[in-house]
């Protein structure tokens, strides 16, 4: 009977550890989802930044052309 009690304790402990790991796994999956959303948002911001840089470069080129035209 004592061996059965010891086995039951070990099984309970293993089950508790399993449930704890299962919960941690779920938490980690949620964090991964959040990071994927963050990564997507960062990529969108990079695209907007690159587009803005391109527009600024175009404006600078236009200003340079106007200045050249005025000098001529």
Backbone as JSON Lines, residues from 0, in Angstrom:
{"i":0,"aa":"X","n":[0.83,-1.2,0.0],"ca":[0.0,0.0,0.0],"c":[0.87,1.26,0.0]}
{"i":1,"aa":"X","n":[1.97,1.18,0.73],"ca":[2.87,2.33,0.82],"c":[3.47,2.67,-0.55]}
{"i":2,"aa":"X","n":[3.8,1.64,-1.33],"ca":[4.35,1.86,-2.67],"c":[3.31,2.52,-3.57]}
{"i":3,"aa":"X","n":[2.07,2.13,-3.4],"ca":[0.98,2.73,-4.19],"c":[0.85,4.21,-3.86]}
{"i":4,"aa":"X","n":[0.95,4.54,-2.56],"ca":[0.87,5.94,-2.15],"c":[2.03,6.75,-2.74]}
{"i":5,"aa":"X","n":[3.21,6.16,-2.72],"ca":[4.38,6.84,-3.29],"c":[4.18,7.06,-4.79]}
{"i":6,"aa":"X","n":[3.68,6.03,-5.47],"ca":[3.42,6.15,-6.9],"c":[2.36,7.21,-7.18]}
{"i":7,"aa":"X","n":[1.31,7.24,-6.36],"ca":[0.27,8.26,-6.54],"c":[0.84,9.66,-6.36]}
{"i":8,"aa":"X","n":[1.72,9.82,-5.37],"ca":[2.35,11.13,-5.15],"c":[3.19,11.53,-6.35]}
{"i":9,"aa":"X","n":[3.95,10.56,-6.86],"ca":[4.8,10.85,-8.03],"c":[3.94,11.2,-9.25]}
{"i":10,"aa":"X","n":[2.84,10.48,-9.41],"ca":[1.94,10.75,-10.53],"c":[1.32,12.13,-10.38]}
{"i":11,"aa":"X","n":[0.87,12.48,-9.16],"ca":[0.3,13.81,-8.93],"c":[1.33,14.91,-9.22]}
{"i":12,"aa":"X","n":[2.55,14.68,-8.73],"ca":[3.61,15.66,-8.95],"c":[3.9,15.82,-10.44]}
{"i":13,"aa":"X","n":[3.98,14.69,-11.15],"ca":[4.22,14.73,-12.59],"c":[3.08,15.43,-13.31]}
{"i":14,"aa":"X","n":[1.85,15.18,-12.89],"ca":[0.69,15.82,-13.49],"c":[0.69,17.33,-13.24]}
{"i":15,"aa":"X","n":[1.05,17.72,-12.02],"ca":[1.15,19.14,-11.71],"c":[2.22,19.81,-12.58]}
{"i":16,"aa":"X","n":[3.35,19.14,-12.72],"ca":[4.42,19.69,-13.55],"c":[3.98,19.78,-15.01]}
{"i":17,"aa":"X","n":[3.28,18.75,-15.48],"ca":[2.76,18.75,-16.84],"c":[1.81,19.93,-17.05]}
{"i":18,"aa":"X","n":[0.89,20.12,-16.11],"ca":[-0.07,21.22,-16.23],"c":[0.62,22.58,-16.19]}
{"i":19,"aa":"X","n":[1.65,22.67,-15.35],"ca":[2.41,23.91,-15.27],"c":[3.12,24.19,-16.6]}
{"i":20,"aa":"X","n":[3.75,23.16,-17.16],"ca":[4.44,23.32,-18.44],"c":[3.46,23.62,-19.57]}
{"i":21,"aa":"X","n":[2.29,23.01,-19.5],"ca":[1.25,23.25,-20.51],"c":[0.81,24.72,-20.46]}
{"i":22,"aa":"X","n":[0.64,25.25,-19.24],"ca":[0.26,26.65,-19.07],"c":[1.37,27.57,-19.59]}
{"i":23,"aa":"X","n":[2.62,27.25,-19.23],"ca":[3.75,28.05,-19.71],"c":[3.82,28.03,-21.23]}
{"i":24,"aa":"X","n":[3.56,26.87,-21.82],"ca":[3.57,26.75,-23.27],"c":[2.5,27.65,-23.89]}
{"i":25,"aa":"X","n":[1.32,27.65,-23.28],"ca":[0.23,28.51,-23.76],"c":[0.61,29.98,-23.65]}
{"i":26,"aa":"X","n":[1.23,30.34,-22.52],"ca":[1.68,31.73,-22.33],"c":[2.71,32.11,-23.38]}
{"i":27,"aa":"X","n":[3.64,31.2,-23.64],"ca":[4.67,31.47,-24.64],"c":[4.08,31.61,-26.04]}
{"i":28,"aa":"X","n":[3.08,30.8,-26.34],"ca":[2.42,30.91,-27.65],"c":[1.76,32.27,-27.79]}
{"i":29,"aa":"X","n":[1.14,32.77,-26.71],"ca":[0.53,34.1,-26.74],"c":[1.59,35.18,-26.97]}
{"i":30,"aa":"X","n":[2.72,35.03,-26.29],"ca":[3.8,36.01,-26.45],"c":[4.33,35.99,-27.88]}
{"i":31,"aa":"X","n":[4.44,34.79,-28.46],"ca":[4.9,34.68,-29.84],"c":[3.92,35.38,-30.78]}
{"i":32,"aa":"X","n":[2.63,35.2,-30.54],"ca":[1.62,35.88,-31.37],"c":[1.77,37.39,-31.25]}
{"i":33,"aa":"X","n":[1.96,37.87,-30.02],"ca":[2.13,39.31,-29.8],"c":[3.38,39.82,-30.53]}
{"i":34,"aa":"X","n":[4.45,39.04,-30.47],"ca":[5.69,39.44,-31.15],"c":[5.52,39.44,-32.67]}
{"i":35,"aa":"X","n":[4.75,38.49,-33.19],"ca":[4.49,38.46,-34.63],"c":[3.71,39.69,-35.06]}
{"i":36,"aa":"X","n":[2.73,40.1,-34.24],"ca":[1.97,41.31,-34.53],"c":[2.89,42.52,-34.48]}
{"i":37,"aa":"X","n":[3.75,42.57,-33.45],"ca":[4.7,43.67,-33.31],"c":[5.64,43.72,-34.51]}
{"i":38,"aa":"X","n":[6.11,42.55,-34.94],"ca":[7.01,42.48,-36.1],"c":[6.32,43.01,-37.34]}
{"i":39,"aa":"X","n":[5.07,42.62,-37.53],"ca":[4.3,43.1,-38.67],"c":[4.13,44.61,-38.63]}
{"i":40,"aa":"X","n":[3.82,45.13,-37.43],"ca":[3.69,46.59,-37.27],"c":[5.0,47.3,-37.58]}
{"i":41,"aa":"X","n":[6.1,46.72,-37.13],"ca":[7.42,47.32,-37.39],"c":[7.72,47.34,-38.89]}
{"i":42,"aa":"X","n":[7.37,46.26,-39.59],"ca":[7.59,46.21,-41.03],"c":[6.77,47.28,-41.74]}
{"i":43,"aa":"X","n":[5.53,47.48,-41.29],"ca":[4.68,48.52,-41.88],"c":[5.29,49.89,-41.64]}
{"i":44,"aa":"X","n":[5.79,50.11,-40.42],"ca":[6.42,51.4,-40.11],"c":[7.68,51.61,-40.95]}
{"i":45,"aa":"X","n":[8.46,50.56,-41.16],"ca":[9.66,50.67,-42.01],"c":[9.27,51.04,-43.44]}
{"i":46,"aa":"X","n":[8.2,50.41,-43.93],"ca":[7.73,50.72,-45.28],"c":[7.31,52.18,-45.37]}
{"i":47,"aa":"X","n":[6.57,52.66,-44.36],"ca":[6.15,54.07,-44.36],"c":[7.35,54.99,-44.28]}
{"i":48,"aa":"X","n":[8.33,54.63,-43.46],"ca":[9.55,55.44,-43.33],"c":[10.28,55.5,-44.68]}
{"i":49,"aa":"X","n":[10.43,54.35,-45.33],"ca":[11.11,54.31,-46.61],"c":[10.37,55.15,-47.66]}
{"i":50,"aa":"X","n":[9.06,55.07,-47.64],"ca":[8.25,55.87,-48.57],"c":[8.45,57.36,-48.29]}
{"i":51,"aa":"X","n":[8.45,57.73,-47.01],"ca":[8.65,59.13,-46.64],"c":[10.04,59.6,-47.05]}
{"i":52,"aa":"X","n":[11.04,58.75,-46.86],"ca":[12.41,59.1,-47.28],"c":[12.45,59.34,-48.78]}
{"i":53,"aa":"X","n":[11.79,58.47,-49.51],"ca":[11.75,58.6,-50.97],"c":[11.08,59.91,-51.38]}
{"i":54,"aa":"X","n":[9.98,60.24,-50.7],"ca":[9.28,61.49,-51.01],"c":[10.16,62.7,-50.7]}
{"i":55,"aa":"X","n":[10.88,62.65,-49.58],"ca":[11.78,63.75,-49.23],"c":[12.88,63.87,-50.27]}
{"i":56,"aa":"X","n":[13.43,62.73,-50.7],"ca":[14.47,62.76,-51.74],"c":[13.93,63.37,-53.03]}
{"i":57,"aa":"X","n":[12.7,63.01,-53.38],"ca":[12.08,63.58,-54.58],"c":[11.91,65.09,-54.44]}
{"i":58,"aa":"X","n":[11.49,65.54,-53.26],"ca":[11.32,66.98,-53.03],"c":[12.66,67.69,-53.14]}
{"i":59,"aa":"X","n":[13.69,67.11,-52.55],"ca":[15.03,67.71,-52.63],"c":[15.5,67.79,-54.07]}
{"i":60,"aa":"X","n":[15.28,66.73,-54.84],"ca":[15.65,66.74,-56.26],"c":[14.91,67.84,-57.0]}
{"i":61,"aa":"X","n":[13.62,67.98,-56.71],"ca":[12.82,69.01,-57.36],"c":[13.34,70.4,-57.01]}
{"i":62,"aa":"X","n":[13.66,70.62,-55.74],"ca":[14.2,71.91,-55.32],"c":[15.52,72.18,-56.02]}
{"i":63,"aa":"X","n":[16.38,71.17,-56.1],"ca":[17.66,71.33,-56.78],"c":[17.46,71.7,-58.25]}
{"i":64,"aa":"X","n":[16.51,71.06,-58.91],"ca":[16.23,71.37,-60.31],"c":[15.72,72.8,-60.46]}
{"i":65,"aa":"X","n":[14.84,73.2,-59.55],"ca":[14.31,74.58,-59.61],"c":[15.44,75.58,-59.41]}
{"i":66,"aa":"X","n":[16.33,75.3,-58.48],"ca":[17.46,76.2,-58.23],"c":[18.35,76.29,-59.46]}
{"i":67,"aa":"X","n":[18.58,75.15,-60.11],"ca":[19.4,75.16,-61.33],"c":[18.72,75.97,-62.43]}
{"i":68,"aa":"X","n":[17.4,75.78,-62.57],"ca":[16.65,76.52,-63.58],"c":[16.71,78.02,-63.31]}
{"i":69,"aa":"X","n":[16.65,78.4,-62.06],"ca":[16.69,79.82,-61.71],"c":[18.08,80.41,-61.98]}
{"i":70,"aa":"X","n":[19.11,79.63,-61.83],"ca":[20.47,80.11,-62.08],"c":[20.7,80.3,-63.57]}
{"i":71,"aa":"X","n":[20.04,79.47,-64.37],"ca":[20.23,79.57,-65.82],"c":[19.41,80.71,-66.31]}
